[in-house]
């Protein structure tokens, strides 16, 4: 696992002593042991990609995912995003379909969402690593405590942002957020299991931009160019 010092300094400062707590030291040891015997995604130098691309003072939206993609060459540290050259997985394909219906954005042939992160969308998975081809294999090892701390730290700041919680797992995190100062956008998950029961037609992208405008933030340009 990337040394905890690889978390960008601004995030380390925001989180205080979180990285020195016993659970995080145990998590680091677990990941190091896993990497010594198993293939782990994303690669070590991409675990904190979301934090590198979106500094805390630039976060306007937090989009919460659950577990990294577990197949080869997919995960690179941003929820829902895959590396260039990899076909968009089903959930992301559904996100693109809704994006076209909502804002008219033509679905790109790639699934690389870095452009969103660079505009202030913190694309955070609740768990940041996974054993290859074994979904949820790093669940309950400590990552959830860390990412809960990230959510709480952003909620505690004065600057209001939009938290996007899709699906039952993400919605449970609403209790960590001060809804009197921040906006919470909840909805169905875009996975094939639930997209037709509430995600399609929910117009989340225009909804997020409308809330950003009300908070005094510029909108996110959700349309993605081809690479």
N, C-alpha and C positions, 0 to 999 in steps of 0.2 A: 504494500500500500504506500502511496505517496506519504512522505514524512509530513507530519501535521504542519510544519513550517511552509509547505507548499500551498497551504490555504493562503490566499492573498492577505497582505497585512491589514488592509481595511476591514476585511471580514474577521480576522483574528481579534482586532481591536473591538469590533462590535460585540463579539461573543465572549469577551472577557476570558475567564479561566476555564471555559468549557473544554478546551482541548487538553487541559491538564487533569481533568477529572478521572478517577479510576476506571469508569466504564469506557472512556475513550482510549485510554492506554490499553485496556483489554481488547477493545475492538481492533486497534492497530496490530496487536499481537496475533489476533485471530486471522486478519487479512494477510499478514506476512506469512503465516503458516499455510494458509490456503494457497497463496501464490507459489509457495515452494513445492507443492505437490499436485496442484490442480490448475487448469486454465481459468482465469478470472476476468470478467468484463466489468467495466471498460478497462483498457490498459492503465497501468499505474499512473502514467503522467496525464491521464484524462479524467481521473476521478472527480476533480474539482473544476472541471471546465465551466460549469454554470456560474461559479463564483468568479472565475477569471474574466469571463465575458461581460458580467453584469456586476459592477461594484455596488456596494450598498447604497451609496448616495445617488445612484442612477436607477434604482429599482422603482418602477412605476406599477408593474404588474407581477404578481407571483402566481405562476401556473404550476400546480402540484401534480406530479405523477406518483407512481407507487414503486415499481421495481424496474431496474434496467432491462433492456432487451438482452436475451440470453443466447442468441445465435451469433455465428461468426461475423465479425466486422460490422455489427450494427451499433452497439452502444458506444457513445463517446462523451458521456457526462451531461447531456441535456435530456430532460424528459421528452418523450415522444419523437425525438429527432434521431435520424440514422446518418451514418457517414455517406459522403458522396459515392455514387455508383451502386448503392444498395436500394432495392425497390422499397418504396414506402410500405410499412406494415399495415395491416387492416385498420387499426385505430386511426393511424395518421391519414390513410386514404379517406376515411370517413370525415376526419377533420377538414380535409381539402374539399370534399363534396359540400359540406356545410359552409365553408368559406366562399365557395363559388355562389351558392344560393344566397348567402348573406350579403356579401360585398362585391360579387361578380369577379373575384380573383380567379384567373385560370389556374388549375392545379398544375404545379410543376412536375417534371418527371422524376425529380429527386426528393429526398426526405430530410434535407439538411436545413435545420431551422436556426442556424447561427444568426441570421439577419434579425430574427425576433429578439434574441438575447442581446444583441448589440443596441437595440432600441430601448432596453430597460425592462424586458420580460425575464425575470428570474425563473428559469425552467428547471425546477427542483424535483427530483425524485425523493420519496421518503426514505428509500434505501439506495445507497450509492454504488454498491457492487453486487455481483451475482456470479455464482459458479457456472461455467459454460454449460448450456443446454439443460440447466436445472433451475427453473423459475422459483423465486422466493427462497433460494437456498441460503441467502444471507439475511433472511428475516429474523428479527428479534436477537440480533447480535450487538446492537448498540447504535446502529445508524439512525433508528427512529428517534432516539433521545437527542441525537445531534441535530437532526433536521427539525424536530419540534423546537429546539432552542433557537434555530434560525428563524422560524416562524414567529416565535414569541419576541425575539429581538427586533424584528421588523415591525411587529405590532406595537412595541413599546416606544418606537420613535415617533416624533411629532409629525413627520411628513406623512400624510395619508396616501395609501396606495390601494390597488384593487387586488384582492385575493380570489383566485379562480379555483373552485373545488368541484371537480367532475367525478361523480360516482360516490357510492356509499363510503368507501375507504377515505377518500379525501374530505368528504363532508364532516367526518368525525373530528377533523382538525379545526373546525369552526370555533370550538370552545377555547382555542389558544389565541384567538384574534379579538381585539377590542373593536367590536362592531359599531361603537358609538363614534369612532374616528375614521375607521377604514370601511371600504365597501367589500362585501363578500358576494361573489357571483357563483351561485350553485347551479348544477345541472346534471343531467345524465352523462354517463361516461361514453366516449365515442367508440368503444369497442363494439364489434359485431353483435355481441350479446345484448347490448342495451341501446345502441344508437337509434334504433327505430322506436324505442319506447320513451323518447324524450330528448335525445341529443339533436336529431334532425329537426329542423324548424325552430330551434331555440335561439338562433341568431346571436351566438355568444360574442362574436368579434365586434359587431356594431354596438352591442350592449356594453362591452368593456370600454370602447372608445367614448361612448356617451357618458359613462361614469368618470372617465379620465378628464373629459372636458369640464364636468361639474366640479372636479377637484382642482381645476386650473392647470392640468397637464396637457401637453400636446398628444394627439392620437398616435396609436401604433399603426404603421403601414404594414398591414398583414399580408399584402400580396408579395409573393416570392418570385424573383426572376429565375430563369434557368441558370445553371452554373456554367 
